[in-house]
Amino acid sequence: FQSFVNASGEIVASRYAEIGSNVMGRLAELRVAEGERVRAGQVLALIDPVQARSERESVQALLRSLEGEARAAAARERDAGQARDRARALSAQGLVPQSELDGALAAADAAAASRRAAEDRVTQAQAQLRKAEDALSKTAITSPLAGVVTRLAVREGEMVVVGVQNQPGTILMTVSDLAQVDAEVKVAEADVLRLA
């Protein structure tokens, strides 16, 4: 005994990815068309990299400046350490008053603190540089899986926005792996009992 049920629906890929962007900007180049087959890791689109590149160059300049300051602070620390050592030696011989030794010790401690602060600023700038380089790398939108571009929702020149909290970002396209597909059909409740 066979029974037939008429229902409408759609064929959908089991694996698919809706591709957005992690950076905001103008869509400078769209490298694929709807229906085109793509490889995992293939560059699908490019967001205008000018702002991200400028940010990286700005942070690189800041980092070079802070590294120079850190080297200068290390030199001041060495100098203050040598002055402290001389003051200790002279104080042990009774040739300088205690107040001069105290001043040399305080100057050496201050120079060491200044060097540590300069090194912390360098570490902070290095983290900013990693962030800027990451943002620049994300201007190239790549496919997370091999498949077919089944929906292309944007055109070159459009602005792409990043999703925040309750606001979805721009979906650029959908890439679907059509190796395995499912049929999603809406069956009337009365007909469900006739299905296996």
N, C-alpha and C positions, 0 to 999 in steps of 0.2 A: 504494500500500500504506500503510495507517495502522495504528498500534498504539496501544493505550490502556494507561495505567498508573494504578492507583488509589493515591493517597497522601493523607495528612492533613497539615494545616499551618495556617497563619494568614495573614491579610492584614494587612500592616503598612505604615505610612506611610514613605515614603522619607526625609522630613524630620520630625523630632520633637525635642522638648526635654523632658527630665526636670527639673522646676523645684524647686529647693531654696531655702534661705535663706542669706544671708551674715551674718545676725545671729541670736543666740539669743533666745528669748522665747516668750511665750504667743501663740497664733494668735488675735488679737482679732476679726478679721473675715474671712470667706470670701465673696468677691463673685461667685463663679461656681459652676455646678453641672456635673456630668458630662454630656457631650453638648452643652454650650453652645459656640457659636461665639465666638471672641475675636479682637481686633485686636492687631497688634504694638504694644507699649507700653502696653496696657491694664492697669490695676491689677487683679490677680487676688485678692490677699489682703493683709491688714495684720497685721504683728507689733506687739504692744503697744509703743508708742513711749516710754513713761514713762521707762524707764532711759536710753535713748539721748538723749532730750530733756534729762534731768537732767545727763547727762555734758556735753552741749553747753553748757548754761547755766553749769555749774561752770567749764569751760575759758574761756568768755567772760569770767567774773568774774576768773579768774586773769590773762587777757590784759590786761584793763583795769588791774589792779593792777601788772602788770609794765611796761606802757606808762607809768604814772605814775612808777615807779621809774626807768625809762630817761630820762624828762624831767628828773627830779631829778638823775640822774647827769650829764646833759648840762649842767645849770646849774652843778653843782659843778666840772665840767671847765672851763667858761668862767671861773668865778671863780678857779680855780687857775691858768689861763692868764694872766689879768690880773695875778695876784700874781707869777707868774714874770716877766712882762714888766716890772713895776715893779722887781722885785729886780734884773733885768739892767741896767735904766737906772741904778738907784742904785749898783750895783756898778761900772758903767763910770765913774761919777763918784767912785768910791772912798768912798762914804758908808755902805756895808754890808759886813760881812765876807764872805769867800768861803763860809763855812759857811751863812750865811743864803741866799745864792744857790743853793747846792747843795740846801738843804732845799726851796726854792721849785720848783726843777727836778724834784726827786723827787716832790713833791706833785702837780705838773702831770702827770707820767707816770702816777702812781697813779690820778689822776682820769680820765685818758684810758682806762686799762685797765679801770677800773670802768664807764665808759660803754659800752665795747665789750662787756663781759660782760653788762651789762643789755640791750643790743640783741640779743645772742645768745639770752638768755632769752626776749625778745619773739618772736624768729624761731621758737624751739622751741615756744612757746605757740601761735603761728599755725599751725604744722604740726599740733599736737594738735587745734586747732579744726577744721582741714580734715578730720582723721580722724574727729572726733566728728560733724561735719555729714554726712560720707559714711555713717557708721553709721546716722544718723537717716534719711537718704534711702533706705537699704536696708531700712527697716521696711515700705516699700511694695513688694510683690512684683509685678513686671510681666512680661508675656508677651514673650519675645524674638522671637516670630514669630506671624503670623496663622494661625489654624487652629481646631481643635476640642479641647476638654478631653476626652481619651479615657480618662483615669484620674484619679480624685480619691482620694488616699490618706489624707487627714486630715479632721478636723472642727474646727469653731470650739472654742476653749478648750484644745486640745492644746498641749503644749510642743513647740517646734521647736528642734532642735539643729543646730549647724554641724558639718560634717565636718572631722576632723583626721587627718592622717597616714594611718593604716591603718583608721580608723573612719569609715564613711560617715555623712553627715548625713541629716537627714530629707528624703525626697522628698515634696513637697507634692502634686504632680500632674504629669501628662504632657500636653503640648499637641502635637497632631499636625497637620501640613499634609496634608490628605487629597486635595490636588489630584493627587498622584502616589502610587500605592500599589504595593507589591510583594507577591507571593504567596511566602511562605517555606514550602516543603513538604519533608517528609522522605521521600525516595524510597529504596526498598531498593536495595542495591548491584547486585543481579542485574538490576534494571529500568533502571538508568541507561543502558545501552547502547542501549536502545530509544528514548531521548529525543533530540530535536534542540534 
